């Protein structure tokens, strides 16, 4: 199975090719440069693999949560490629991609992915291992103040993502210090993990057409007026 994946949802920009088990990837921390970087990354990967778009089985992208502009870039690029090459698309959660990295690196069975959402909030999720290159959510992803994240006392696992860098002490208290096996606060979603997670989705037919490859923001509003807050 050949899958092209990309992610631009955070400060990181990445693209990856999954080629029947082999993975090629480009990754850069480059805030506000995603528009300039993502297409050259894709071209480089295809050239390195000697592959044309016509030999791909599917596309995958980090559908969010993340930066409003960032997730729109990934969705727009994937839609354009999918329309032109008539390919199905697997939208993959950026929190799931982080969880996949944490579980792979630490060997834990649970992961607490968390992305700094700005405005005093975080994107939060709890995931557990569900097989090789597979994770599944425990509950729903959400955007909340860090002091309101929910992590059950029975879940022992690893924290990962920029939210842990910004609000580590608060999140550790909410998750339970004794339940944390590791914290990888300097990690961002990577297209390589999105590609690996997409394999099961594509194999099971859980894909969408180009026009349905839409971002997931979690926030019901993107911009706030001064002094205005979302009720929850």
N, CA, C and O of each residue as an XYZ file, in Angstrom:
928
protein
N       0.845     -1.195      0.000
C       0.000      0.000      0.000
C       0.879      1.243      0.000
O       1.830      1.323      0.777
N       0.583      2.199     -0.845
C       1.340      3.445     -0.943
C       0.457      4.615     -0.513
O      -0.599      4.855     -1.098
N       0.901      5.338      0.517
C       0.113      6.444      1.058
C       0.992      7.674      1.203
O       2.089      7.597      1.756
N       0.515      8.805      0.710
C       1.165     10.093      0.914
C       0.427     10.815      2.040
O      -0.794     10.963      1.992
N       1.171     11.264      3.054
C       0.564     11.948      4.195
C       1.239     13.292      4.411
O       2.415     13.465      4.088
N       0.492     14.242      4.959
C       1.065     15.533      5.293
C       0.405     16.126      6.517
O      -0.731     15.797      6.859
N       1.148     17.015      7.174
C       0.607     17.697      8.348
C       1.190     19.094      8.447
O       2.400     19.286      8.328
N       0.310     20.074      8.669
C       0.732     21.465      8.856
C      -0.055     22.110      9.997
O      -0.214     23.330     10.021
N      -0.546     21.310     10.937
C      -1.488     21.793     11.937
C      -0.848     22.593     13.066
O      -1.544     23.311     13.784
N       0.481     22.477     13.235
C       1.153     23.179     14.325
C       2.366     23.918     13.776
O       2.434     24.192     12.578
N       3.317     24.238     14.633
C       4.540     24.899     14.174
C       5.344     24.023     13.221
O       6.169     24.525     12.457
N       5.108     22.726     13.265
C       5.845     21.787     12.419
C       5.148     21.602     11.069
O       3.924     21.664     10.962
N       5.972     21.374     10.046
C       5.468     21.074      8.712
C       6.123     19.774      8.274
O       7.345     19.645      8.335
N       5.324     18.812      7.833
C       5.916     17.522      7.457
C       5.104     16.838      6.368
O       3.906     17.068      6.202
N       5.808     15.990      5.640
C       5.188     15.142      4.618
C       5.863     13.788      4.693
O       7.037     13.700      5.054
N       5.138     12.731      4.356
C       5.692     11.378      4.444
C       5.086     10.492      3.374
O       3.950     10.690      2.943
N       5.862      9.523      2.961
C       5.402      8.486      2.042
C       5.516      7.139      2.745
O       6.593      6.748      3.195
N       4.392      6.438      2.831
C       4.388      5.068      3.332
C       4.353      4.156      2.117
O       3.413      4.199      1.324
N       5.390      3.324      1.977
C       5.527      2.479      0.794
C       5.611      1.024      1.224
O       6.703      0.478      1.387
N       4.461      0.403      1.406
C       4.396     -1.017      1.782
C       5.310     -1.333      2.964
O       6.057     -2.311      2.937
N       5.246     -0.511      3.982
C       6.026     -0.750      5.190
C       7.229      0.152      5.333
O       7.689      0.385      6.451
N       7.755      0.669      4.230
C       8.882      1.600      4.282
C       8.348      3.022      4.430
O       7.309      3.360      3.864
N       9.060      3.854      5.194
C       8.601      5.221      5.420
C       9.678      6.219      5.032
O      10.821      6.117      5.478
N       9.311      7.186      4.199
C      10.161      8.327      3.874
C       9.478      9.574      4.422
O       8.257      9.698      4.325
N      10.246     10.499      4.998
C       9.614     11.647      5.644
C      10.471     12.897      5.514
O      11.699     12.827      5.483
N       9.801     14.043      5.439
C      10.417     15.357      5.554
C       9.730     16.069      6.715
O       8.507     16.029      6.841
N      10.534     16.726      7.571
C       9.984     17.370      8.769
C      10.789     18.622      9.080
O      12.019     18.587      9.114
N      10.081     19.739      9.310
C      10.746     20.979      9.713
C       9.879     21.757     10.681
O       8.662     21.846     10.514
N      10.519     22.321     11.697
C       9.848     23.286     12.552
C       9.990     24.640     11.867
O      11.082     25.207     11.819
N       8.894     25.151     11.343
C       8.961     26.370     10.527
C       7.633     27.110     10.604
O       6.858     27.078      9.649
N       7.355     27.776     11.721
C       6.093     28.513     11.840
C       5.916     29.509     10.702
O       6.857     30.195     10.303
N       4.703     29.575     10.194
C       4.323     30.535      9.159
C       5.027     30.316      7.819
O       5.015     31.205      6.968
N       5.639     29.147      7.620
C       6.277     28.861      6.336
C       5.658     27.635      5.654
O       6.180     27.163      4.644
N       4.569     27.125      6.189
C       3.999     25.877      5.675
C       3.605     25.985      4.200
O       3.796     25.046      3.427
N       3.057     27.130      3.823
C       2.647     27.305      2.424
C       3.820     27.166      1.464
O       3.665     26.659      0.353
N       4.999     27.621      1.897
C       6.172     27.562      1.038
C       6.853     26.192      1.060
O       7.553     25.833      0.113
N       6.651     25.433      2.126
C       7.409     24.198      2.321
C       6.697     22.926      1.877
O       7.338     22.008      1.367
N       5.378     22.858      2.063
C       4.710     21.559      1.965
C       4.754     20.968      0.554
O       4.999     19.771      0.407
N       4.525     21.771     -0.485
C       4.543     21.219     -1.842
C       5.946     20.767     -2.267
O       6.074     19.693     -2.855
N       7.011     21.553     -1.991
C       8.356     21.042     -2.284
C       8.688     19.758     -1.523
O       9.367     18.883     -2.060
N       8.222     19.637     -0.290
C       8.439     18.402      0.472
C       7.802     17.211     -0.248
O       8.414     16.151     -0.376
N       6.581     17.401     -0.710
C       5.878     16.325     -1.414
C       6.612     15.952     -2.688
O       6.792     14.772     -2.987
N       7.040     16.967     -3.446
C       7.765     16.708     -4.694
C       9.066     15.950     -4.422
O       9.421     15.034     -5.163
N       9.770     16.335     -3.360
C      11.027     15.658     -3.019
C      10.799     14.190     -2.684
O      11.555     13.323     -3.122
N       9.771     13.919     -1.919
C       9.485     12.539     -1.533
C       9.125     11.681     -2.737
O       9.621     10.563     -2.878
N       8.271     12.196     -3.597
C       7.879     11.436     -4.782
C       9.078     11.176     -5.693
O       9.213     10.095     -6.266
N       9.947     12.187     -5.818
C      11.145     12.016     -6.646
C      12.085     10.989     -6.032
O      12.646     10.149     -6.736
N      12.257     11.061     -4.699
C      13.141     10.103     -4.022
C      12.634      8.673     -4.193
O      13.425      7.745     -4.362
N      11.327      8.502     -4.149
C      10.742      7.163     -4.264
C      10.572      6.736     -5.718
O      10.265      5.576     -5.991
N      10.771      7.668     -6.657
C      10.521      7.351     -8.063
C       9.066      6.999     -8.299
O       8.745      6.076     -9.048
N       8.186      7.756     -7.644
C       6.762      7.418     -7.640
C       5.948      8.569     -8.221
O       6.257      9.738     -7.989
N       4.927      8.238     -8.962
C       3.990      9.237     -9.454
C       2.722      9.190     -8.600
O       2.476      8.207     -7.901
N       1.924     10.252     -8.659
C       0.673     10.275     -7.899
C      -0.252      9.134     -8.317
O      -1.033      8.634     -7.508
N      -0.163      8.730     -9.563
C      -1.017      7.658    -10.049
C      -0.745      6.310     -9.412
O      -1.572      5.403     -9.508
N       0.400      6.165     -8.764
C       0.737      4.900     -8.112
C       0.429      4.916     -6.619
O       0.754      3.968     -5.904
N      -0.195      5.990     -6.150
C      -0.617      6.052     -4.753
C      -1.967      5.365     -4.582
O      -2.801      5.372     -5.488
N      -2.169      4.775     -3.414
C      -3.464      4.169     -3.097
C      -4.376      5.138     -2.365
O      -5.599      5.032     -2.446
N      -3.774      6.087     -1.645
C      -4.585      7.021     -0.862
C      -3.713      8.164     -0.362
O      -2.485      8.122     -0.432
N      -4.389      9.178      0.141
C      -3.755     10.308      0.804
C      -4.209     10.339      2.254
O      -5.264      9.802      2.593
N      -3.410     10.971      3.111
C      -3.800     11.166      4.511
C      -3.308     12.537      4.948
O      -2.312     13.042      4.430
N      -4.012     13.138      5.905
C      -3.559     14.440      6.397
C      -3.967     14.621      7.852
O      -4.916     14.004      8.336
N      -3.221     15.487      8.536
C      -3.565     15.837      9.916
C      -4.749     16.781      9.901
O      -4.610     17.960      9.575
N      -5.920     16.260     10.256
C      -7.160     17.028     10.101
C      -7.406     17.968     11.278
O      -8.443     18.630     11.327
N      -6.477     18.038     12.221
C      -6.636     18.865     13.403
C      -6.901     17.988     14.605
O      -7.017     16.769     14.475
N      -6.995     18.590     15.762
C      -6.984     20.028     16.014
C      -5.596     20.637     15.860
O      -4.577     19.947     15.828
N      -5.611     21.973     15.767
C      -4.366     22.700     15.622
C      -4.648     24.120     15.187
O      -5.760     24.624     15.345
N      -3.635     24.758     14.638
C      -3.777     26.119     14.146
C      -4.853     26.194     13.069
O      -4.902     25.353     12.172
N      -5.714     27.208     13.163
C      -6.784     27.379     12.184
C      -6.215     27.453     10.769
O      -6.688     26.764      9.864
N      -5.198     28.293     10.586
C      -4.590     28.423      9.260
C      -3.880     27.139      8.864
O      -3.972     26.710      7.713
N      -3.178     26.524      9.795
C      -2.412     25.326      9.492
C      -3.265     24.164      9.012
O      -2.937     23.524      8.013
N      -4.347     23.888      9.709
C      -5.167     22.748      9.295
C      -5.864     23.024      7.964
O      -6.149     22.097      7.206
N      -6.136     24.295      7.681
C      -6.723     24.633      6.388
C      -5.731     24.409      5.252
O      -6.120     23.988      4.163
N      -4.457     24.687      5.498
C      -3.443     24.464      4.466
C      -3.390     22.984      4.102
O      -3.440     22.629      2.924
N      -3.289     22.118      5.116
C      -3.202     20.678      4.850
C      -4.434     20.176      4.120
O      -4.327     19.419      3.156
N      -5.613     20.602      4.584
C      -6.848     20.156      3.945
C      -6.918     20.625      2.501
O      -7.329     19.870      1.621
N      -6.518     21.867      2.252
C      -6.576     22.403      0.897
C      -5.634     21.690     -0.063
O      -5.999     21.393     -1.201
N      -4.408     21.415      0.409
C      -3.441     20.719     -0.440
C      -3.924     19.303     -0.745
O      -3.859     18.853     -1.888
N      -4.407     18.609      0.275
C      -4.894     17.239      0.073
C      -6.084     17.215     -0.868
O      -6.176     16.346     -1.735
N      -6.994     18.159     -0.704
C      -8.147     18.211     -1.602
C      -7.714     18.394     -3.047
O      -8.230     17.733     -3.947
N      -6.758     19.302     -3.265
C      -6.296     19.544     -4.623
C      -5.669     18.303     -5.256
O      -5.947     17.978     -6.410
N      -4.823     17.616     -4.491
C      -4.183     16.405     -5.011
C      -5.221     15.307     -5.235
O      -5.195     14.616     -6.252
N      -6.130     15.155     -4.281
C      -7.138     14.098     -4.379
C      -8.054     14.301     -5.571
O      -8.399     13.342     -6.262
N      -8.449     15.538     -5.818
C      -9.282     15.824     -6.997
C      -8.536     15.476     -8.284
O      -9.070     14.813     -9.172
N      -7.284     15.942     -8.361
C      -6.526     15.768     -9.590
C      -6.157     14.323     -9.877
O      -6.130     13.901    -11.033
N      -5.867     13.549     -8.804
C      -5.411     12.169     -8.993
C      -6.499     11.148     -8.704
O      -6.263      9.943     -8.794
N      -7.698     11.624     -8.355
C      -8.829     10.736     -8.053
C      -8.454      9.717     -6.970
O      -8.544      8.506     -7.170
N      -8.026     10.257     -5.806
C      -7.591      9.405     -4.706
C      -8.469      9.595     -3.480
O      -8.936     10.705     -3.227
N      -8.705      8.533     -2.710
C      -9.423      8.664     -1.444
C      -8.522      9.292     -0.390
O      -7.298      9.276     -0.515
N      -9.140      9.843      0.643
C      -8.404     10.564      1.682
C      -8.759     10.000      3.056
O      -9.922      9.723      3.350
N      -7.730      9.838      3.892
C      -7.930      9.427      5.280
C      -7.588     10.604      6.191
O      -6.410     10.910      6.377
N      -8.596     11.272      6.764
C      -8.310     12.333      7.737
C      -7.889     11.695      9.061
O      -8.577     10.810      9.570
N      -6.760     12.140      9.617
C      -6.223     11.561     10.844
C      -6.070     12.654     11.898
O      -5.568     13.738     11.602
N      -6.495     12.375     13.109
C      -6.366     13.333     14.197
C      -4.899     13.615     14.509
O      -4.081     12.698     14.585
N      -4.581     14.891     14.689
C      -3.219     15.251     15.088
C      -2.910     14.755     16.499
O      -1.762     14.430     16.804
N      -3.918     14.696     17.355
C      -3.706     14.155     18.704
C      -3.421     12.657     18.634
O      -2.602     12.143     19.395
N      -4.090     11.962     17.729
C      -3.821     10.533     17.547
C      -2.400     10.316     17.052
O      -1.733      9.367     17.466
N      -1.929     11.198     16.161
C      -0.562     11.082     15.658
C       0.446     11.259     16.784
O       1.434     10.528     16.856
N       0.201     12.226     17.665
C       1.069     12.408     18.823
C       1.027     11.183     19.729
O       2.060     10.719     20.211
N      -0.168     10.669     19.953
C      -0.303      9.478     20.802
C       0.476      8.308     20.225
O       1.127      7.569     20.964
N       0.414      8.137     18.921
C       1.138      7.052     18.270
C       2.636      7.170     18.524
O       3.305      6.174     18.801
N       3.155      8.382     18.431
C       4.583      8.591     18.678
C       4.939      8.277     20.126
O       5.953      7.634     20.396
N       4.099      8.732     21.060
C       4.377      8.488     22.475
C       4.370      7.005     22.803
O       5.248      6.528     23.522
N       3.405      6.277     22.294
C       3.312      4.850     22.575
C       4.480      4.089     21.954
O       5.010      3.151     22.549
N       4.874      4.504     20.753
C       5.998      3.841     20.087
C       7.298      4.073     20.851
O       8.093      3.151     21.032
N       7.506      5.306     21.295
C       8.785      5.643     21.927
C       8.896      5.144     23.360
O       9.966      4.710     23.785
N       7.799      5.202     24.106
C       7.876      4.884     25.528
C       7.453      3.457     25.863
O       7.796      2.949     26.930
N       6.713      2.805     24.968
C       6.205      1.473     25.264
C       4.989      1.481     26.168
O       4.514      0.419     26.569
N       4.474      2.660     26.500
C       3.283      2.762     27.345
C       2.057      2.250     26.604
O       2.075      2.110     25.381
N       1.008      1.976     27.339
C      -0.255      1.537     26.729
C      -1.256      2.671     26.582
O      -2.232      2.547     25.843
N      -1.022      3.771     27.278
C      -1.882      4.949     27.177
C      -1.024      6.172     26.900
O       0.141      6.231     27.293
N      -1.615      7.146     26.221
C      -0.934      8.405     25.934
C      -1.887      9.561     26.180
O      -3.097      9.446     25.989
N      -1.309     10.686     26.612
C      -2.071     11.904     26.881
C      -1.543     13.009     25.967
O      -0.765     13.854     26.409
N      -1.957     13.011     24.695
C      -1.500     14.049     23.767
C      -2.159     15.388     24.070
O      -3.350     15.458     24.374
N      -1.365     16.446     23.982
C      -1.875     17.770     24.346
C      -1.153     18.831     23.527
O       0.076     18.896     23.535
N      -1.912     19.657     22.823
C      -1.360     20.735     22.001
C      -1.795     22.071     22.593
O      -2.967     22.252     22.922
N      -0.864     22.998     22.730
C      -1.184     24.345     23.202
C      -2.123     25.008     22.191
O      -1.753     25.218     21.036
N      -3.327     25.332     22.630
C      -4.330     25.930     21.751
C      -4.364     27.449     21.835
O      -5.206     28.087     21.204
N      -3.451     28.034     22.614
C      -3.421     29.479     22.854
C      -4.671     29.896     23.639
O      -5.527     29.070     23.956
N      -4.754     31.186     23.942
C      -5.886     31.756     24.687
C      -6.151     31.008     25.995
O      -7.293     30.929     26.447
N      -5.087     30.458     26.605
C      -5.236     29.793     27.889
C      -5.917     28.449     27.824
O      -6.453     27.979     28.828
N      -5.908     27.807     26.644
C      -6.556     26.504     26.485
C      -5.619     25.511     25.812
O      -4.589     25.880     25.247
N      -6.005     24.236     25.887
C      -5.239     23.172     25.234
C      -6.186     22.252     24.482
O      -7.354     22.106     24.842
N      -5.657     21.632     23.425
C      -6.349     20.523     22.778
C      -5.887     19.255     23.489
O      -4.689     19.000     23.606
N      -6.840     18.471     23.959
C      -6.519     17.348     24.846
C      -7.223     16.071     24.397
O      -8.355     16.106     23.913
N      -6.542     14.962     24.566
C      -7.149     13.663     24.314
C      -6.460     12.588     25.122
O      -5.343     12.781     25.603
N      -7.113     11.473     25.270
C      -6.516     10.288     25.891
C      -6.648      9.152     24.878
O      -7.735      8.904     24.357
N      -5.546      8.469     24.603
C      -5.532      7.376     23.634
C      -4.892      6.145     24.244
O      -4.052      6.239     25.140
N      -5.303      4.993     23.744
C      -4.679      3.746     24.185
C      -4.233      2.940     22.967
O      -4.722      3.116     21.851
N      -3.284      2.052     23.238
C      -2.758      1.192     22.183
C      -3.856      0.230     21.715
O      -4.590     -0.329     22.530
N      -3.960      0.044     20.394
C      -4.996     -0.833     19.846
C      -4.425     -1.805     18.834
O      -5.152     -2.313     17.981
N      -3.116     -2.073     18.921
C      -2.471     -2.964     17.970
C      -1.275     -2.291     17.342
O      -0.928     -1.168     17.706
N      -0.645     -2.962     16.406
C       0.525     -2.399     15.730
C       0.102     -1.206     14.870
O      -0.773     -1.321     14.011
N       0.746     -0.051     15.121
C       0.432      1.179     14.379
C      -1.054      1.530     14.452
O      -1.636      2.037     13.493
N      -1.648      1.252     15.596
C      -3.056      1.611     15.786
C      -3.257      2.156     17.189
O      -2.712      1.623     18.155
N      -4.038      3.216     17.296
C      -4.428      3.773     18.591
C      -5.923      4.043     18.540
O      -6.498      4.199     17.462
N      -6.544      4.098     19.702
C      -7.967      4.432     19.747
C      -8.228      5.404     20.887
O      -7.589      5.315     21.935
N      -9.162      6.332     20.694
C      -9.431      7.331     21.725
C     -10.184      6.740     22.910
O     -10.990      5.820     22.765
N      -9.903      7.287     24.069
C     -10.671      6.983     25.273
C     -11.436      8.260     25.600
O     -10.879      9.183     26.194
N     -12.690      8.315     25.220
C     -13.440      9.554     25.349
C     -13.220     10.453     24.145
O     -12.604     10.043     23.162
N     -13.721     11.672     24.220
C     -13.669     12.607     23.097
C     -12.521     13.596     23.241
O     -12.153     13.981     24.351
N     -11.960     14.001     22.107
C     -10.998     15.090     22.114
C     -11.731     16.381     22.475
O     -12.925     16.526     22.212
N     -10.999     17.315     23.081
C     -11.662     18.546     23.510
C     -10.677     19.699     23.552
O      -9.464     19.495     23.505
N     -11.205     20.910     23.640
C     -10.398     22.101     23.877
C     -10.898     22.706     25.179
O     -12.058     23.105     25.283
N     -10.011     22.773     26.177
C     -10.379     23.205     27.521
C      -9.200     23.925     28.157
O      -8.069     23.787     27.689
N      -9.448     24.704     29.231
C      -8.332     25.213     30.016
C      -7.548     24.036     30.607
O      -8.152     23.015     30.938
N      -6.242     24.147     30.746
C      -5.445     23.006     31.210
C      -5.871     22.474     32.570
O      -5.719     21.283     32.844
N      -6.394     23.331     33.411
C      -6.808     22.874     34.744
C      -8.107     22.075     34.717
O      -8.577     21.611     35.755
N      -8.688     21.917     33.519
C      -9.938     21.162     33.427
C      -9.811     19.897     32.568
O     -10.820     19.272     32.242
N      -8.605     19.522     32.205
C      -8.472     18.282     31.435
C      -8.870     17.101     32.306
O      -8.738     17.144     33.530
N      -9.362     16.041     31.660
C      -9.815     14.859     32.388
C      -8.910     13.684     32.059
O      -8.703     13.351     30.892
N      -8.371     13.058     33.106
C      -7.553     11.855     32.938
C      -7.854     10.925     34.099
O      -7.602     11.272     35.253
N      -8.385      9.757     33.811
C      -8.769      8.823     34.854
C      -7.578      8.253     35.603
O      -6.512      8.047     35.022
N      -7.757      8.001     36.879
C      -6.678      7.491     37.724
C      -6.215      6.108     37.296
O      -5.114      5.686     37.649
N      -7.052      5.393     36.532
C      -6.680      4.037     36.119
C      -5.796      4.024     34.876
O      -5.316      2.964     34.476
N      -5.573      5.185     34.257
C      -4.786      5.254     33.026
C      -3.351      5.664     33.330
O      -3.104      6.789     33.764
N      -2.428      4.777     33.110
C      -1.008      5.063     33.288
C      -0.374      5.184     31.910
O      -0.468      4.260     31.102
N       0.275      6.319     31.632
C       0.825      6.498     30.299
C       1.724      7.703     30.180
O       2.176      8.259     31.181
N       1.982      8.107     28.937
C       2.942      9.163     28.626
C       2.242     10.411     28.114
O       1.305     10.332     27.320
N       2.706     11.557     28.575
C       2.233     12.830     28.051
C       3.094     13.253     26.872
O       4.297     12.990     26.854
N       2.485     13.907     25.887
C       3.236     14.337     24.711
C       2.589     15.567     24.091
O       1.365     15.695     24.071
N       3.424     16.471     23.585
C       2.911     17.619     22.858
C       3.220     18.948     23.523
O       3.624     19.005     24.685
N       3.021     20.022     22.755
C       3.387     21.367     23.203
C       2.610     21.834     24.417
O       3.092     22.678     25.173
N       1.412     21.300     24.617
C       0.647     21.667     25.811
C       1.379     21.311     27.089
O       1.283     22.017     28.094
N       2.118     20.200     27.040
C       2.908     19.795     28.209
C       4.064     20.754     28.434
O       4.488     20.947     29.574
N       4.586     21.360     27.368
C       5.635     22.345     27.537
C       5.119     23.635     28.149
O       5.830     24.290     28.912
N       3.893     24.004     27.824
C       3.317     25.251     28.322
C       2.671     25.115     29.692
O       2.717     26.042     30.501
N       2.064     23.951     29.954
C       1.277     23.786     31.185
C       1.613     22.469     31.891
O       0.734     21.819     32.457
N       2.884     22.085     31.854
C       3.283     20.779     32.366
C       2.866     20.496     33.787
O       2.364     19.410     34.076
N       3.063     21.456     34.693
C       2.761     21.218     36.106
C       1.264     21.001     36.319
O       0.852     20.108     37.060
N       0.461     21.831     35.659
C      -0.993     21.704     35.812
C      -1.481     20.391     35.220
O      -2.292     19.697     35.834
N      -0.996     20.043     34.036
C      -1.430     18.806     33.386
C      -0.993     17.582     34.179
O      -1.739     16.609     34.292
N       0.221     17.635     34.728
C       0.706     16.507     35.521
C      -0.165     16.296     36.750
O      -0.432     15.161     37.145
N      -0.604     17.387     37.347
C      -1.490     17.268     38.507
C      -2.831     16.673     38.107
O      -3.390     15.846     38.827
N      -3.352     17.100     36.942
C      -4.643     16.590     36.494
C      -4.553     15.127     36.068
O      -5.463     14.340     36.331
N      -3.444     14.765     35.404
C      -3.279     13.390     34.944
C      -2.878     12.461     36.081
O      -3.110     11.253     36.018
N      -2.275     13.032     37.123
C      -1.816     12.231     38.250
C      -0.333     11.928     38.104
O       0.066     11.174     37.217
N       0.477     12.510     38.965
C       1.923     12.345     38.857
C       2.327     10.880     38.786
O       3.221     10.517     38.022
N       1.679     10.046     39.572
C       2.057      8.639     39.612
C       1.652      7.898     38.340
O       2.180      6.825     38.048
N       0.724      8.466     37.594
C       0.260      7.812     36.382
C       1.116      8.165     35.167
O       0.981      7.534     34.119
N       1.994      9.159     35.290
C       2.810      9.601     34.169
C       4.106      8.791     34.108
O       4.902      8.821     35.046
N       4.315      8.082     33.027
C       5.545      7.310     32.857
C       6.616      8.112     32.133
O       7.805      7.823     32.268
N       6.208      9.114     31.367
C       7.146      9.961     30.633
C       6.402     11.182     30.116
O       5.180     11.159     29.971
N       7.151     12.257     29.837
C       6.574     13.457     29.231
C       7.482     13.887     28.090
O       8.663     14.167     28.296
N       6.920     13.939     26.876
C       7.656     14.345     25.678
C       7.082     15.685     25.221
O       6.285     15.749     24.284
N       7.502     16.753     25.901
C       6.879     18.054     25.705
C       7.323     18.763     24.441
O       6.685     19.729     24.019
N       8.412     18.299     23.822
C       8.953     18.997     22.654
C       8.507     18.394     21.333
O       9.118     18.663     20.299
N       7.461     17.588     21.345
C       7.047     16.883     20.129
C       5.848     17.563     19.460
O       4.989     18.150     20.118
N       5.826     17.463     18.151
C       4.732     17.971     17.334
C       4.235     16.838     16.441
O       4.977     15.889     16.185
N       2.999     16.919     15.965
C       2.496     15.874     15.059
C       3.399     15.721     13.845
O       3.912     16.703     13.310
N       3.588     14.467     13.415
C       4.449     14.167     12.266
C       3.657     13.400     11.222
O       2.822     12.555     11.544
N       3.940     13.716      9.958
C       3.248     13.033      8.863
C       3.560     11.543      8.839
O       2.737     10.752      8.378
N       4.735     11.146      9.327
C       5.065      9.726      9.356
C       4.096      8.921     10.187
O       3.680      7.833      9.787
N       3.730      9.453     11.350
C       2.770      8.746     12.201
C       1.359      8.827     11.619
O       0.567      7.898     11.778
N       1.047      9.928     10.952
C      -0.244     10.028     10.275
C      -0.342      8.970      9.187
O      -1.384      8.333      9.031
N       0.734      8.779      8.436
C       0.738      7.767      7.372
C       0.533      6.368      7.947
O      -0.239      5.577      7.405
N       1.224      6.067      9.044
C       1.093      4.733      9.633
C      -0.317      4.485     10.150
O      -0.869      3.399      9.971
N      -0.894      5.490     10.790
C      -2.266      5.337     11.278
C      -3.254      5.206     10.126
O      -4.292      4.559     10.260
N      -2.927      5.820      9.000
C      -3.835      5.783      7.845
C      -3.911      4.409      7.197
O      -4.887      4.103      6.513
N      -2.896      3.578      7.404
C      -2.891      2.264      6.765
C      -4.139      1.468      7.134
O      -4.806      0.909      6.264
N      -4.451      1.420      8.438
C      -5.630      0.671      8.881
C      -6.913      1.315      8.372
O      -7.862      0.616      8.019
N      -6.945      2.652      8.331
C      -8.145      3.348      7.866
C      -8.395      3.061      6.384
O      -9.522      2.774      5.980
N      -7.351      3.141      5.593
C      -7.488      2.874      4.158
C      -7.856      1.413      3.925
O      -8.720      1.112      3.102
N      -7.202      0.504      4.650
C      -7.481     -0.916      4.488
C      -8.915     -1.280      4.818
O      -9.486     -2.195      4.224
N      -9.502     -0.550      5.780
C     -10.880     -0.818      6.186
C     -11.895     -0.008      5.386
O     -13.099     -0.118      5.614
N     -11.411      0.802      4.453
C     -12.324      1.608      3.645
C     -12.849      2.829      4.352
O     -13.839      3.417      3.918
N     -12.201      3.226      5.441
C     -12.661      4.409      6.178
C     -11.978      5.656      5.611
O     -11.172      6.302      6.281
N     -12.315      5.970      4.384
C     -11.770      7.137      3.708
C     -12.916      8.017      3.215
O     -14.082      7.623      3.246
N     -12.560      9.205      2.764
C     -13.568     10.134      2.248
C     -13.120     10.638      0.885
O     -11.946     10.539      0.526
N     -14.066     11.177      0.134
C     -13.747     11.815     -1.139
C     -13.109     13.172     -0.877
O     -13.175     13.691      0.237
N     -12.495     13.741     -1.900
C     -11.745     14.990     -1.749
C     -12.563     16.078     -1.069
O     -12.076     16.737     -0.151
N     -13.808     16.272     -1.512
C     -14.613     17.375     -0.970
C     -14.975     17.197      0.490
O     -15.341     18.163      1.159
N     -14.877     15.966      0.996
C     -15.207     15.695      2.398
C     -13.976     15.695      3.300
O     -14.087     15.417      4.493
N     -12.809     16.003      2.745
C     -11.576     16.061      3.535
C     -11.510     17.421      4.215
O     -10.862     18.343      3.719
N     -12.178     17.537      5.343
C     -12.349     18.818      6.024
C     -11.573     18.864      7.341
O     -11.360     17.832      7.976
N     -11.150     20.068      7.749
C     -10.453     20.219      9.027
C     -11.387     19.993     10.213
O     -12.605     20.118     10.090
N     -10.810     19.665     11.342
C     -11.521     19.605     12.618
C     -10.841     20.592     13.550
O      -9.671     20.427     13.895
N     -11.576     21.619     13.955
C     -10.986     22.687     14.759
C     -11.208     22.497     16.257
O     -10.406     22.966     17.064
N     -12.280     21.819     16.637
C     -12.756     21.666     18.022
C     -13.356     22.956     18.556
O     -14.416     22.924     19.182
N     -12.705     24.088     18.325
C     -13.321     25.343     18.751
C     -14.505     25.660     17.843
O     -14.440     25.468     16.628
N     -15.586     26.148     18.448
C     -16.736     26.539     17.636
C     -16.600     27.964     17.136
O     -17.383     28.412     16.298
N     -15.595     28.686     17.653
C     -15.266     30.005     17.137
C     -13.754     30.068     17.007
O     -13.030     29.472     17.803
N     -13.285     30.783     16.014
C     -11.848     30.852     15.779
C     -11.248     32.125     16.368
O     -10.140     32.098     16.904
N     -11.973     33.240     16.270
C     -11.469     34.502     16.801
C     -12.442     35.044     17.842
O     -13.656     34.895     17.704
N     -11.903     35.671     18.879
C     -12.728     36.214     19.953
C     -12.602     37.727     19.980
O     -11.539     38.280     19.697
N     -13.697     38.387     20.323
C     -13.631     39.811     20.559
C     -12.958     40.056     21.916
O     -12.997     39.184     22.784
N     -12.343     41.224     22.111
C     -11.685     41.495     23.378
C     -12.638     41.284     24.561
O     -13.754     41.804     24.571
N     -12.191     40.531     25.533
C     -12.990     40.295     26.740
C     -14.028     39.211     26.585
O     -14.707     38.876     27.556
N     -14.178     38.640     25.379
C     -15.195     37.629     25.140
C     -14.618     36.236     25.317
O     -13.506     35.971     24.859
N     -15.333     35.358     25.959
C     -14.895     33.980     26.173
C     -16.013     33.036     25.793
O     -17.194     33.373     25.878
N     -15.622     31.864     25.377
C     -16.618     30.840     25.037
C     -17.131     30.181     26.310
O     -16.345     29.831     27.190
N     -18.411     30.015     26.409
C     -18.968     29.300     27.548
C     -18.838     27.812     27.299
O     -18.844     27.376     26.148
N     -18.722     27.030     28.350
C     -18.560     25.591     28.184
C     -19.275     24.867     29.302
O     -19.262     23.637     29.348
